[in-house]
Amino acid sequence: MLIRVEIGIDAPGIDALLRRTFGSDAEAQLVHDLREDGLITLGVVATDDEGQVIGYAAFSPVSVEGEELQWVGLAAAGGR
């Protein structure tokens, strides 16, 4: 397993992982939208020996009741 900062070619693997993990399109669409808007502060992937994305964490700024915070989303493939 390798843990590293995400790169552009990881997007399809991240999308597939999020859809499998959460069982819907909502989280995958949210991450896509955050990425398109430049709002992912840091994205980290875990890949297996074949380079497939098996884990993902994304950090994005959020505002809760006017207070600026960092939000992290996390997904991991089952059986890992």
PDB file of N, CA, C and O in Angstrom:
ATOM      1  N   MET A   1       0.844  -1.174   0.000  1.00  0.00           N
ATOM      2  CA  MET A   1       0.000   0.000   0.000  1.00  0.00           C
ATOM      3  C   MET A   1       0.890   1.238   0.000  1.00  0.00           C
ATOM      4  O   MET A   1       1.937   1.277   0.645  1.00  0.00           O
ATOM      5  N   LEU A   2       0.443   2.240  -0.740  1.00  0.00           N
ATOM      6  CA  LEU A   2       1.126   3.526  -0.811  1.00  0.00           C
ATOM      7  C   LEU A   2       0.117   4.615  -0.459  1.00  0.00           C
ATOM      8  O   LEU A   2      -0.998   4.621  -0.980  1.00  0.00           O
ATOM      9  N   ILE A   3       0.501   5.530   0.416  1.00  0.00           N
ATOM     10  CA  ILE A   3      -0.335   6.678   0.763  1.00  0.00           C
ATOM     11  C   ILE A   3       0.365   7.917   0.238  1.00  0.00           C
ATOM     12  O   ILE A   3       1.535   8.158   0.536  1.00  0.00           O
ATOM     13  N   ARG A   4      -0.372   8.713  -0.558  1.00  0.00           N
ATOM     14  CA  ARG A   4       0.238   9.876  -1.199  1.00  0.00           C
ATOM     15  C   ARG A   4      -0.825  10.927  -1.492  1.00  0.00           C
ATOM     16  O   ARG A   4      -2.024  10.669  -1.383  1.00  0.00           O
ATOM     17  N   VAL A   5      -0.369  12.103  -1.862  1.00  0.00           N
ATOM     18  CA  VAL A   5      -1.270  13.178  -2.277  1.00  0.00           C
ATOM     19  C   VAL A   5      -1.922  12.778  -3.599  1.00  0.00           C
ATOM     20  O   VAL A   5      -1.264  12.225  -4.481  1.00  0.00           O
ATOM     21  N   GLU A   6      -3.209  13.057  -3.729  1.00  0.00           N
ATOM     22  CA  GLU A   6      -3.905  12.707  -4.972  1.00  0.00           C
ATOM     23  C   GLU A   6      -3.379  13.524  -6.148  1.00  0.00           C
ATOM     24  O   GLU A   6      -2.911  14.652  -5.993  1.00  0.00           O
ATOM     25  N   ILE A   7      -3.471  12.916  -7.329  1.00  0.00           N
ATOM     26  CA  ILE A   7      -3.140  13.594  -8.580  1.00  0.00           C
ATOM     27  C   ILE A   7      -4.329  13.435  -9.524  1.00  0.00           C
ATOM     28  O   ILE A   7      -5.230  12.637  -9.267  1.00  0.00           O
ATOM     29  N   GLY A   8      -4.326  14.187 -10.599  1.00  0.00           N
ATOM     30  CA  GLY A   8      -5.465  14.222 -11.514  1.00  0.00           C
ATOM     31  C   GLY A   8      -5.970  12.873 -11.984  1.00  0.00           C
ATOM     32  O   GLY A   8      -7.179  12.662 -12.079  1.00  0.00           O
ATOM     33  N   ILE A   9      -5.059  11.956 -12.278  1.00  0.00           N
ATOM     34  CA  ILE A   9      -5.495  10.653 -12.806  1.00  0.00           C
ATOM     35  C   ILE A   9      -6.162   9.786 -11.746  1.00  0.00           C
ATOM     36  O   ILE A   9      -6.698   8.729 -12.078  1.00  0.00           O
ATOM     37  N   ASP A  10      -6.146  10.203 -10.472  1.00  0.00           N
ATOM     38  CA  ASP A  10      -6.812   9.453  -9.407  1.00  0.00           C
ATOM     39  C   ASP A  10      -8.314   9.695  -9.376  1.00  0.00           C
ATOM     40  O   ASP A  10      -9.047   8.913  -8.770  1.00  0.00           O
ATOM     41  N   ALA A  11      -8.791  10.764 -10.019  1.00  0.00           N
ATOM     42  CA  ALA A  11     -10.196  11.162  -9.918  1.00  0.00           C
ATOM     43  C   ALA A  11     -11.182  10.030 -10.235  1.00  0.00           C
ATOM     44  O   ALA A  11     -12.125   9.840  -9.467  1.00  0.00           O
ATOM     45  N   PRO A  12     -11.016   9.266 -11.327  1.00  0.00           N
ATOM     46  CA  PRO A  12     -11.972   8.184 -11.591  1.00  0.00           C
ATOM     47  C   PRO A  12     -11.963   7.111 -10.496  1.00  0.00           C
ATOM     48  O   PRO A  12     -13.018   6.592 -10.133  1.00  0.00           O
ATOM     49  N   GLY A  13     -10.794   6.779  -9.974  1.00  0.00           N
ATOM     50  CA  GLY A  13     -10.705   5.788  -8.902  1.00  0.00           C
ATOM     51  C   GLY A  13     -11.329   6.290  -7.614  1.00  0.00           C
ATOM     52  O   GLY A  13     -11.980   5.527  -6.900  1.00  0.00           O
ATOM     53  N   ILE A  14     -11.136   7.566  -7.308  1.00  0.00           N
ATOM     54  CA  ILE A  14     -11.746   8.172  -6.126  1.00  0.00           C
ATOM     55  C   ILE A  14     -13.259   8.159  -6.276  1.00  0.00           C
ATOM     56  O   ILE A  14     -13.979   7.804  -5.343  1.00  0.00           O
ATOM     57  N   ASP A  15     -13.739   8.546  -7.450  1.00  0.00           N
ATOM     58  CA  ASP A  15     -15.171   8.563  -7.727  1.00  0.00           C
ATOM     59  C   ASP A  15     -15.780   7.169  -7.531  1.00  0.00           C
ATOM     60  O   ASP A  15     -16.811   7.026  -6.874  1.00  0.00           O
ATOM     61  N   ALA A  16     -15.144   6.155  -8.097  1.00  0.00           N
ATOM     62  CA  ALA A  16     -15.651   4.781  -7.971  1.00  0.00           C
ATOM     63  C   ALA A  16     -15.639   4.328  -6.513  1.00  0.00           C
ATOM     64  O   ALA A  16     -16.592   3.701  -6.050  1.00  0.00           O
ATOM     65  N   LEU A  17     -14.571   4.643  -5.792  1.00  0.00           N
ATOM     66  CA  LEU A  17     -14.474   4.274  -4.378  1.00  0.00           C
ATOM     67  C   LEU A  17     -15.602   4.916  -3.575  1.00  0.00           C
ATOM     68  O   LEU A  17     -16.244   4.247  -2.765  1.00  0.00           O
ATOM     69  N   LEU A  18     -15.845   6.194  -3.790  1.00  0.00           N
ATOM     70  CA  LEU A  18     -16.894   6.890  -3.046  1.00  0.00           C
ATOM     71  C   LEU A  18     -18.265   6.314  -3.357  1.00  0.00           C
ATOM     72  O   LEU A  18     -19.086   6.169  -2.452  1.00  0.00           O
ATOM     73  N   ARG A  19     -18.531   5.985  -4.606  1.00  0.00           N
ATOM     74  CA  ARG A  19     -19.829   5.408  -4.975  1.00  0.00           C
ATOM     75  C   ARG A  19     -20.023   4.035  -4.327  1.00  0.00           C
ATOM     76  O   ARG A  19     -21.110   3.718  -3.845  1.00  0.00           O
ATOM     77  N   ARG A  20     -18.951   3.220  -4.320  1.00  0.00           N
ATOM     78  CA  ARG A  20     -19.038   1.900  -3.674  1.00  0.00           C
ATOM     79  C   ARG A  20     -19.192   2.031  -2.162  1.00  0.00           C
ATOM     80  O   ARG A  20     -20.019   1.351  -1.554  1.00  0.00           O
ATOM     81  N   THR A  21     -18.404   2.896  -1.570  1.00  0.00           N
ATOM     82  CA  THR A  21     -18.379   3.019  -0.117  1.00  0.00           C
ATOM     83  C   THR A  21     -19.688   3.568   0.441  1.00  0.00           C
ATOM     84  O   THR A  21     -20.205   3.047   1.429  1.00  0.00           O
ATOM     85  N   PHE A  22     -20.223   4.604  -0.177  1.00  0.00           N
ATOM     86  CA  PHE A  22     -21.407   5.262   0.354  1.00  0.00           C
ATOM     87  C   PHE A  22     -22.703   4.785  -0.287  1.00  0.00           C
ATOM     88  O   PHE A  22     -23.785   5.128   0.190  1.00  0.00           O
ATOM     89  N   GLY A  23     -22.617   4.001  -1.359  1.00  0.00           N
ATOM     90  CA  GLY A  23     -23.808   3.418  -1.969  1.00  0.00           C
ATOM     91  C   GLY A  23     -24.707   4.413  -2.691  1.00  0.00           C
ATOM     92  O   GLY A  23     -25.863   4.108  -2.984  1.00  0.00           O
ATOM     93  N   SER A  24     -24.183   5.596  -2.977  1.00  0.00           N
ATOM     94  CA  SER A  24     -24.955   6.584  -3.738  1.00  0.00           C
ATOM     95  C   SER A  24     -23.979   7.496  -4.474  1.00  0.00           C
ATOM     96  O   SER A  24     -22.762   7.383  -4.329  1.00  0.00           O
ATOM     97  N   ASP A  25     -24.542   8.397  -5.261  1.00  0.00           N
ATOM     98  CA  ASP A  25     -23.715   9.337  -6.016  1.00  0.00           C
ATOM     99  C   ASP A  25     -23.420  10.622  -5.246  1.00  0.00           C
ATOM    100  O   ASP A  25     -22.579  11.415  -5.671  1.00  0.00           O
ATOM    101  N   ALA A  26     -24.096  10.837  -4.125  1.00  0.00           N
ATOM    102  CA  ALA A  26     -24.041  12.131  -3.435  1.00  0.00           C
ATOM    103  C   ALA A  26     -22.626  12.534  -3.030  1.00  0.00           C
ATOM    104  O   ALA A  26     -22.191  13.645  -3.333  1.00  0.00           O
ATOM    105  N   GLU A  27     -21.909  11.652  -2.354  1.00  0.00           N
ATOM    106  CA  GLU A  27     -20.564  11.996  -1.881  1.00  0.00           C
ATOM    107  C   GLU A  27     -19.595  12.169  -3.043  1.00  0.00           C
ATOM    108  O   GLU A  27     -18.761  13.074  -3.031  1.00  0.00           O
ATOM    109  N   ALA A  28     -19.704  11.301  -4.045  1.00  0.00           N
ATOM    110  CA  ALA A  28     -18.835  11.416  -5.220  1.00  0.00           C
ATOM    111  C   ALA A  28     -19.078  12.747  -5.926  1.00  0.00           C
ATOM    112  O   ALA A  28     -18.131  13.398  -6.366  1.00  0.00           O
ATOM    113  N   GLN A  29     -20.336  13.152  -6.034  1.00  0.00           N
ATOM    114  CA  GLN A  29     -20.660  14.434  -6.669  1.00  0.00           C
ATOM    115  C   GLN A  29     -20.150  15.600  -5.829  1.00  0.00           C
ATOM    116  O   GLN A  29     -19.656  16.589  -6.371  1.00  0.00           O
ATOM    117  N   LEU A  30     -20.269  15.486  -4.505  1.00  0.00           N
ATOM    118  CA  LEU A  30     -19.768  16.538  -3.619  1.00  0.00           C
ATOM    119  C   LEU A  30     -18.266  16.728  -3.792  1.00  0.00           C
ATOM    120  O   LEU A  30     -17.794  17.857  -3.926  1.00  0.00           O
ATOM    121  N   VAL A  31     -17.511  15.628  -3.790  1.00  0.00           N
ATOM    122  CA  VAL A  31     -16.059  15.714  -3.961  1.00  0.00           C
ATOM    123  C   VAL A  31     -15.724  16.272  -5.341  1.00  0.00           C
ATOM    124  O   VAL A  31     -14.818  17.095  -5.474  1.00  0.00           O
ATOM    125  N   HIS A  32     -16.442  15.833  -6.357  1.00  0.00           N
ATOM    126  CA  HIS A  32     -16.232  16.359  -7.715  1.00  0.00           C
ATOM    127  C   HIS A  32     -16.435  17.871  -7.735  1.00  0.00           C
ATOM    128  O   HIS A  32     -15.615  18.609  -8.282  1.00  0.00           O
ATOM    129  N   ASP A  33     -17.539  18.326  -7.133  1.00  0.00           N
ATOM    130  CA  ASP A  33     -17.842  19.760  -7.126  1.00  0.00           C
ATOM    131  C   ASP A  33     -16.793  20.548  -6.342  1.00  0.00           C
ATOM    132  O   ASP A  33     -16.361  21.616  -6.777  1.00  0.00           O
ATOM    133  N   LEU A  34     -16.384  20.019  -5.185  1.00  0.00           N
ATOM    134  CA  LEU A  34     -15.344  20.691  -4.396  1.00  0.00           C
ATOM    135  C   LEU A  34     -14.045  20.793  -5.188  1.00  0.00           C
ATOM    136  O   LEU A  34     -13.378  21.828  -5.175  1.00  0.00           O
ATOM    137  N   ARG A  35     -13.691  19.706  -5.878  1.00  0.00           N
ATOM    138  CA  ARG A  35     -12.463  19.694  -6.681  1.00  0.00           C
ATOM    139  C   ARG A  35     -12.562  20.714  -7.822  1.00  0.00           C
ATOM    140  O   ARG A  35     -11.624  21.474  -8.059  1.00  0.00           O
ATOM    141  N   GLU A  36     -13.693  20.729  -8.520  1.00  0.00           N
ATOM    142  CA  GLU A  36     -13.888  21.662  -9.639  1.00  0.00           C
ATOM    143  C   GLU A  36     -13.819  23.120  -9.181  1.00  0.00           C
ATOM    144  O   GLU A  36     -13.346  23.988  -9.914  1.00  0.00           O
ATOM    145  N   ASP A  37     -14.297  23.375  -7.961  1.00  0.00           N
ATOM    146  CA  ASP A  37     -14.302  24.739  -7.428  1.00  0.00           C
ATOM    147  C   ASP A  37     -13.002  25.100  -6.715  1.00  0.00           C
ATOM    148  O   ASP A  37     -12.872  26.201  -6.179  1.00  0.00           O
ATOM    149  N   GLY A  38     -12.037  24.174  -6.705  1.00  0.00           N
ATOM    150  CA  GLY A  38     -10.752  24.439  -6.061  1.00  0.00           C
ATOM    151  C   GLY A  38     -10.830  24.496  -4.551  1.00  0.00           C
ATOM    152  O   GLY A  38     -10.021  25.171  -3.914  1.00  0.00           O
ATOM    153  N   LEU A  39     -11.794  23.793  -3.965  1.00  0.00           N
ATOM    154  CA  LEU A  39     -12.016  23.871  -2.526  1.00  0.00           C
ATOM    155  C   LEU A  39     -11.471  22.685  -1.737  1.00  0.00           C
ATOM    156  O   LEU A  39     -11.687  22.604  -0.528  1.00  0.00           O
ATOM    157  N   ILE A  40     -10.775  21.772  -2.390  1.00  0.00           N
ATOM    158  CA  ILE A  40     -10.121  20.701  -1.639  1.00  0.00           C
ATOM    159  C   ILE A  40      -8.732  21.204  -1.265  1.00  0.00           C
ATOM    160  O   ILE A  40      -7.873  21.398  -2.125  1.00  0.00           O
ATOM    161  N   THR A  41      -8.530  21.410   0.031  1.00  0.00           N
ATOM    162  CA  THR A  41      -7.252  21.904   0.532  1.00  0.00           C
ATOM    163  C   THR A  41      -6.173  20.850   0.369  1.00  0.00           C
ATOM    164  O   THR A  41      -5.041  21.152  -0.009  1.00  0.00           O
ATOM    165  N   LEU A  42      -6.540  19.602   0.660  1.00  0.00           N
ATOM    166  CA  LEU A  42      -5.617  18.474   0.544  1.00  0.00           C
ATOM    167  C   LEU A  42      -6.419  17.222   0.283  1.00  0.00           C
ATOM    168  O   LEU A  42      -7.413  16.971   0.966  1.00  0.00           O
ATOM    169  N   GLY A  43      -6.008  16.429  -0.692  1.00  0.00           N
ATOM    170  CA  GLY A  43      -6.607  15.130  -0.963  1.00  0.00           C
ATOM    171  C   GLY A  43      -5.510  14.085  -0.902  1.00  0.00           C
ATOM    172  O   GLY A  43      -4.455  14.243  -1.516  1.00  0.00           O
ATOM    173  N   VAL A  44      -5.764  13.010  -0.155  1.00  0.00           N
ATOM    174  CA  VAL A  44      -4.775  11.948   0.028  1.00  0.00           C
ATOM    175  C   VAL A  44      -5.415  10.626  -0.364  1.00  0.00           C
ATOM    176  O   VAL A  44      -6.538  10.332   0.045  1.00  0.00           O
ATOM    177  N   VAL A  45      -4.705   9.823  -1.159  1.00  0.00           N
ATOM    178  CA  VAL A  45      -5.197   8.506  -1.547  1.00  0.00           C
ATOM    179  C   VAL A  45      -4.302   7.416  -0.981  1.00  0.00           C
ATOM    180  O   VAL A  45      -3.106   7.613  -0.766  1.00  0.00           O
ATOM    181  N   ALA A  46      -4.909   6.271  -0.748  1.00  0.00           N
ATOM    182  CA  ALA A  46      -4.173   5.044  -0.468  1.00  0.00           C
ATOM    183  C   ALA A  46      -4.381   4.166  -1.691  1.00  0.00           C
ATOM    184  O   ALA A  46      -5.513   3.991  -2.142  1.00  0.00           O
ATOM    185  N   THR A  47      -3.302   3.613  -2.231  1.00  0.00           N
ATOM    186  CA  THR A  47      -3.403   2.741  -3.399  1.00  0.00           C
ATOM    187  C   THR A  47      -2.828   1.376  -3.066  1.00  0.00           C
ATOM    188  O   THR A  47      -1.931   1.251  -2.232  1.00  0.00           O
ATOM    189  N   ASP A  48      -3.359   0.350  -3.731  1.00  0.00           N
ATOM    190  CA  ASP A  48      -2.829  -0.994  -3.538  1.00  0.00           C
ATOM    191  C   ASP A  48      -1.611  -1.195  -4.441  1.00  0.00           C
ATOM    192  O   ASP A  48      -1.162  -0.263  -5.109  1.00  0.00           O
ATOM    193  N   ASP A  49      -1.087  -2.408  -4.455  1.00  0.00           N
ATOM    194  CA  ASP A  49       0.125  -2.690  -5.227  1.00  0.00           C
ATOM    195  C   ASP A  49      -0.064  -2.518  -6.732  1.00  0.00           C
ATOM    196  O   ASP A  49       0.909  -2.345  -7.466  1.00  0.00           O
ATOM    197  N   GLU A  50      -1.325  -2.566  -7.198  1.00  0.00           N
ATOM    198  CA  GLU A  50      -1.612  -2.366  -8.621  1.00  0.00           C
ATOM    199  C   GLU A  50      -1.931  -0.907  -8.939  1.00  0.00           C
ATOM    200  O   GLU A  50      -2.207  -0.579 -10.093  1.00  0.00           O
ATOM    201  N   GLY A  51      -1.899  -0.034  -7.946  1.00  0.00           N
ATOM    202  CA  GLY A  51      -2.180   1.375  -8.169  1.00  0.00           C
ATOM    203  C   GLY A  51      -3.643   1.755  -8.074  1.00  0.00           C
ATOM    204  O   GLY A  51      -4.000   2.899  -8.351  1.00  0.00           O
ATOM    205  N   GLN A  52      -4.510   0.804  -7.681  1.00  0.00           N
ATOM    206  CA  GLN A  52      -5.936   1.095  -7.545  1.00  0.00           C
ATOM    207  C   GLN A  52      -6.185   1.868  -6.255  1.00  0.00           C
ATOM    208  O   GLN A  52      -5.588   1.572  -5.220  1.00  0.00           O
ATOM    209  N   VAL A  53      -7.066   2.855  -6.321  1.00  0.00           N
ATOM    210  CA  VAL A  53      -7.406   3.653  -5.141  1.00  0.00           C
ATOM    211  C   VAL A  53      -8.242   2.802  -4.190  1.00  0.00           C
ATOM    212  O   VAL A  53      -9.311   2.314  -4.557  1.00  0.00           O
ATOM    213  N   ILE A  54      -7.745   2.628  -2.959  1.00  0.00           N
ATOM    214  CA  ILE A  54      -8.463   1.844  -1.951  1.00  0.00           C
ATOM    215  C   ILE A  54      -8.833   2.679  -0.726  1.00  0.00           C
ATOM    216  O   ILE A  54      -9.519   2.188   0.172  1.00  0.00           O
ATOM    217  N   GLY A  55      -8.391   3.918  -0.682  1.00  0.00           N
ATOM    218  CA  GLY A  55      -8.741   4.811   0.418  1.00  0.00           C
ATOM    219  C   GLY A  55      -8.583   6.249  -0.025  1.00  0.00           C
ATOM    220  O   GLY A  55      -7.797   6.557  -0.921  1.00  0.00           O
ATOM    221  N   TYR A  56      -9.342   7.127   0.614  1.00  0.00           N
ATOM    222  CA  TYR A  56      -9.299   8.537   0.223  1.00  0.00           C
ATOM    223  C   TYR A  56      -9.689   9.405   1.399  1.00  0.00           C
ATOM    224  O   TYR A  56     -10.639   9.096   2.120  1.00  0.00           O
ATOM    225  N   ALA A  57      -8.964  10.482   1.593  1.00  0.00           N
ATOM    226  CA  ALA A  57      -9.320  11.509   2.574  1.00  0.00           C
ATOM    227  C   ALA A  57      -9.192  12.859   1.890  1.00  0.00           C
ATOM    228  O   ALA A  57      -8.220  13.118   1.181  1.00  0.00           O
ATOM    229  N   ALA A  58     -10.177  13.712   2.106  1.00  0.00           N
ATOM    230  CA  ALA A  58     -10.163  15.052   1.519  1.00  0.00           C
ATOM    231  C   ALA A  58     -10.401  16.077   2.614  1.00  0.00           C
ATOM    232  O   ALA A  58     -11.254  15.892   3.483  1.00  0.00           O
ATOM    233  N   PHE A  59      -9.640  17.154   2.561  1.00  0.00           N
ATOM    234  CA  PHE A  59      -9.796  18.249   3.507  1.00  0.00           C
ATOM    235  C   PHE A  59     -10.300  19.469   2.753  1.00  0.00           C
ATOM    236  O   PHE A  59      -9.777  19.822   1.696  1.00  0.00           O
ATOM    237  N   SER A  60     -11.322  20.106   3.310  1.00  0.00           N
ATOM    238  CA  SER A  60     -11.924  21.263   2.667  1.00  0.00           C
ATOM    239  C   SER A  60     -12.369  22.248   3.743  1.00  0.00           C
ATOM    240  O   SER A  60     -12.844  21.831   4.799  1.00  0.00           O
ATOM    241  N   PRO A  61     -12.221  23.548   3.492  1.00  0.00           N
ATOM    242  CA  PRO A  61     -12.694  24.521   4.479  1.00  0.00           C
ATOM    243  C   PRO A  61     -14.217  24.534   4.544  1.00  0.00           C
ATOM    244  O   PRO A  61     -14.898  24.370   3.531  1.00  0.00           O
ATOM    245  N   VAL A  62     -14.733  24.729   5.744  1.00  0.00           N
ATOM    246  CA  VAL A  62     -16.177  24.865   5.954  1.00  0.00           C
ATOM    247  C   VAL A  62     -16.410  26.014   6.921  1.00  0.00           C
ATOM    248  O   VAL A  62     -15.501  26.435   7.636  1.00  0.00           O
ATOM    249  N   SER A  63     -17.612  26.503   6.932  1.00  0.00           N
ATOM    250  CA  SER A  63     -17.996  27.538   7.884  1.00  0.00           C
ATOM    251  C   SER A  63     -19.181  27.017   8.680  1.00  0.00           C
ATOM    252  O   SER A  63     -20.219  26.681   8.111  1.00  0.00           O
ATOM    253  N   VAL A  64     -19.025  26.950  10.003  1.00  0.00           N
ATOM    254  CA  VAL A  64     -20.086  26.492  10.892  1.00  0.00           C
ATOM    255  C   VAL A  64     -20.426  27.653  11.819  1.00  0.00           C
ATOM    256  O   VAL A  64     -19.602  28.078  12.629  1.00  0.00           O
ATOM    257  N   GLU A  65     -21.646  28.156  11.688  1.00  0.00           N
ATOM    258  CA  GLU A  65     -22.095  29.299  12.489  1.00  0.00           C
ATOM    259  C   GLU A  65     -21.077  30.432  12.441  1.00  0.00           C
ATOM    260  O   GLU A  65     -20.765  31.041  13.464  1.00  0.00           O
ATOM    261  N   GLY A  66     -20.561  30.711  11.244  1.00  0.00           N
ATOM    262  CA  GLY A  66     -19.635  31.809  11.046  1.00  0.00           C
ATOM    263  C   GLY A  66     -18.194  31.523  11.408  1.00  0.00           C
ATOM    264  O   GLY A  66     -17.322  32.360  11.177  1.00  0.00           O
ATOM    265  N   GLU A  67     -17.923  30.343  11.976  1.00  0.00           N
ATOM    266  CA  GLU A  67     -16.560  29.982  12.361  1.00  0.00           C
ATOM    267  C   GLU A  67     -15.937  29.131  11.261  1.00  0.00           C
ATOM    268  O   GLU A  67     -16.523  28.136  10.834  1.00  0.00           O
ATOM    269  N   GLU A  68     -14.741  29.526  10.800  1.00  0.00           N
ATOM    270  CA  GLU A  68     -14.049  28.775   9.748  1.00  0.00           C
ATOM    271  C   GLU A  68     -13.382  27.544  10.354  1.00  0.00           C
ATOM    272  O   GLU A  68     -12.634  27.654  11.325  1.00  0.00           O
ATOM    273  N   LEU A  69     -13.651  26.384   9.785  1.00  0.00           N
ATOM    274  CA  LEU A  69     -13.104  25.115  10.253  1.00  0.00           C
ATOM    275  C   LEU A  69     -12.580  24.329   9.068  1.00  0.00           C
ATOM    276  O   LEU A  69     -12.784  24.724   7.920  1.00  0.00           O
ATOM    277  N   GLN A  70     -11.906  23.217   9.335  1.00  0.00           N
ATOM    278  CA  GLN A  70     -11.504  22.272   8.292  1.00  0.00           C
ATOM    279  C   GLN A  70     -12.419  21.056   8.389  1.00  0.00           C
ATOM    280  O   GLN A  70     -12.739  20.598   9.486  1.00  0.00           O
ATOM    281  N   TRP A  71     -12.834  20.543   7.251  1.00  0.00           N
ATOM    282  CA  TRP A  71     -13.677  19.358   7.182  1.00  0.00           C
ATOM    283  C   TRP A  71     -12.887  18.272   6.490  1.00  0.00           C
ATOM    284  O   TRP A  71     -12.172  18.544   5.526  1.00  0.00           O
ATOM    285  N   VAL A  72     -13.006  17.042   6.969  1.00  0.00           N
ATOM    286  CA  VAL A  72     -12.342  15.917   6.321  1.00  0.00           C
ATOM    287  C   VAL A  72     -13.391  14.866   5.988  1.00  0.00           C
ATOM    288  O   VAL A  72     -14.249  14.542   6.808  1.00  0.00           O
ATOM    289  N   GLY A  73     -13.309  14.350   4.790  1.00  0.00           N
ATOM    290  CA  GLY A  73     -14.125  13.223   4.383  1.00  0.00           C
ATOM    291  C   GLY A  73     -13.204  12.031   4.208  1.00  0.00           C
ATOM    292  O   GLY A  73     -12.061  12.188   3.778  1.00  0.00           O
ATOM    293  N   LEU A  74     -13.682  10.853   4.531  1.00  0.00           N
ATOM    294  CA  LEU A  74     -12.837   9.664   4.482  1.00  0.00           C
ATOM    295  C   LEU A  74     -13.622   8.512   3.886  1.00  0.00           C
ATOM    296  O   LEU A  74     -14.790   8.312   4.220  1.00  0.00           O
ATOM    297  N   ALA A  75     -12.984   7.749   3.002  1.00  0.00           N
ATOM    298  CA  ALA A  75     -13.595   6.551   2.426  1.00  0.00           C
ATOM    299  C   ALA A  75     -12.526   5.485   2.295  1.00  0.00           C
ATOM    300  O   ALA A  75     -11.372   5.783   1.985  1.00  0.00           O
ATOM    301  N   ALA A  76     -12.919   4.226   2.533  1.00  0.00           N
ATOM    302  CA  ALA A  76     -11.995   3.105   2.383  1.00  0.00           C
ATOM    303  C   ALA A  76     -12.730   1.939   1.744  1.00  0.00           C
ATOM    304  O   ALA A  76     -13.916   1.730   2.000  1.00  0.00           O
ATOM    305  N   ALA A  77     -12.027   1.183   0.916  1.00  0.00           N
ATOM    306  CA  ALA A  77     -12.618   0.018   0.265  1.00  0.00           C
ATOM    307  C   ALA A  77     -12.862  -1.069   1.300  1.00  0.00           C
ATOM    308  O   ALA A  77     -12.067  -1.236   2.225  1.00  0.00           O
ATOM    309  N   GLY A  78     -13.948  -1.804   1.153  1.00  0.00           N
ATOM    310  CA  GLY A  78     -14.250  -2.895   2.066  1.00  0.00           C
ATOM    311  C   GLY A  78     -13.219  -4.007   1.980  1.00  0.00           C
ATOM    312  O   GLY A  78     -12.588  -4.199   0.940  1.00  0.00           O
ATOM    313  N   GLY A  79     -13.049  -4.736   3.071  1.00  0.00           N
ATOM    314  CA  GLY A  79     -12.125  -5.860   3.091  1.00  0.00           C
ATOM    315  C   GLY A  79     -10.669  -5.463   3.178  1.00  0.00           C
ATOM    316  O   GLY A  79      -9.793  -6.298   2.954  1.00  0.00           O
ATOM    317  N   ARG A  80     -10.391  -4.236   3.490  1.00  0.00           N
ATOM    318  CA  ARG A  80      -8.999  -3.762   3.576  1.00  0.00           C
ATOM    319  C   ARG A  80      -8.618  -3.579   5.013  1.00  0.00           C
ATOM    320  O   ARG A  80      -7.489  -3.186   5.306  1.00  0.00           O
TER     321      ARG A  80
END
